[in-house]
Amino acid sequence: MTAEQTLHEVARDLVAGVRENRARENLDRLYAPDAVSVEAVDMGEGREAHGLDAIRAKHDWWDANMEMLGFDVAGPFAFPPDRFAVHYAMKTRNRQTGEVGESSEVAVYHVQGGRIVREEFFYGGG
């Protein structure tokens, strides 16, 4: 399988997993053990999470603090041989404050050796 074919397969699997509520399963199947996740801004824990345990902790924080009220995912949009992007639009409720908000972000995923090695999130609206 070529790098481009692998890229497309990983991208399709990631988006299908997000749509089917299998994001945590995707971490084990699609991510490299030393993957890095980068946020556009520091939410209090630094901008970068290094390794699967740190990325799982980001997911745990999100699940504990935010309730998803609506969700849309567009893509993937490939940039062969090693990157793809996905657009996410969300309506959420903050579990502590009850505040409801809408947000939009683009995630760029870097693939090497058939695994996601880096993800970067770009926020919309500002």
N, C-alpha and C positions, 0 to 999 in steps of 0.2 A: 504494500500500500504506500502511495506517495505521501509526502508531508502535507500536500494540499488536500488529499482525500482524508487523511487523519484529521486535519483541521476542521473540515466540514462535518465529519462524524462527531467530534468532540463538541462542536458548536451546536449541532442538532440535538445531541443528548442533553447538553446543559439546558437549552431552552425547553425541551420536552419535560425535563425534571422540574423546572420552575413552574411550568404550567400545571403539572400534575402533583404539585406539593411534595416533590422528592428532592428538595434542595440539600438536605442533610445527607441523603444517600449519594448525591452527586459529589459531595466533598470526598468521600472515600473512593468513589469510582473514577472521578475525573481529575482530581487535583494531585499534584506532586506533594510528597510529605513536607517539603521545605518551601511550599508556595508562599507568596507574599500578597497580602491584600492591602490596597492603599485607598484611603478616603481623601476627598478633596479638602476637608477641614478636620481638625482635631475635635472629637466629641468628648474629650476628657481622658482618653486612654492612648493618645498619640495617633498619628495618621496612619502608621503602618502596623499590620499584624503579621508576624513571621511564623510560619509553620501551621499545620492543620489544627493543632490544639488552640492556638490563638485565633484562628479563623472561626473555629467552632464557638469559642467564647464570644465573638462578635455576634454570631447567630443567636446565642443564648441571651445576650443583652437585648437584642432586638425583640425577641419573642417575649421577654419579661416586661419590656417597656412599651411596646407598640402593638396595637390590635389592627389587623388589616381589614378595612371595610370595603375596599375595591382595589382591583389590580389589573394591569394590562401589560403585556410584554410584546415587543415587536423585534423581529429579527430571527435569526442572527444575520449580521452583515459581515461578510468575510473580507479579509485583507491578507490574501495568501503571501507567503507560505505559513505565517506563524501567528496571525492575530485575527480576532473577530470582535464585533461590538454587538451589544444588545441594548435596546431602549426599554426602560421601565417607567411606568406611570402608576402612582399609588395614592390611595385615599386611606389615611390612617387616623387612629385615635390614640393619644397618649394615655397610657393606663394610669399614670399618677395624676394628671391634671384634667383628663377628660377632653382636652383640646383636640378638635378634628382639623386635619390639614390635608392638602394635596401636594404632591411633589413629583418631580420628574428627574430621571438621571440616565446617563449613558454609562455603561460599563464596557471597558475594553479588556479583553482577555488575551493573554500571551500563552501560546502552546509550544512546548518542546517535548519531544519524545512521546507524543500521544497524551500528555498531561498538561493541565493548566498550571503554569508556574508563577503567574502574576495576574492580578486583576486590579483595575484602576477605575474608580467611580468619579464621574463628572456630574455635578449637580446643575439642574436647570433653574431658570428664573432669577438669575442675578449675577 
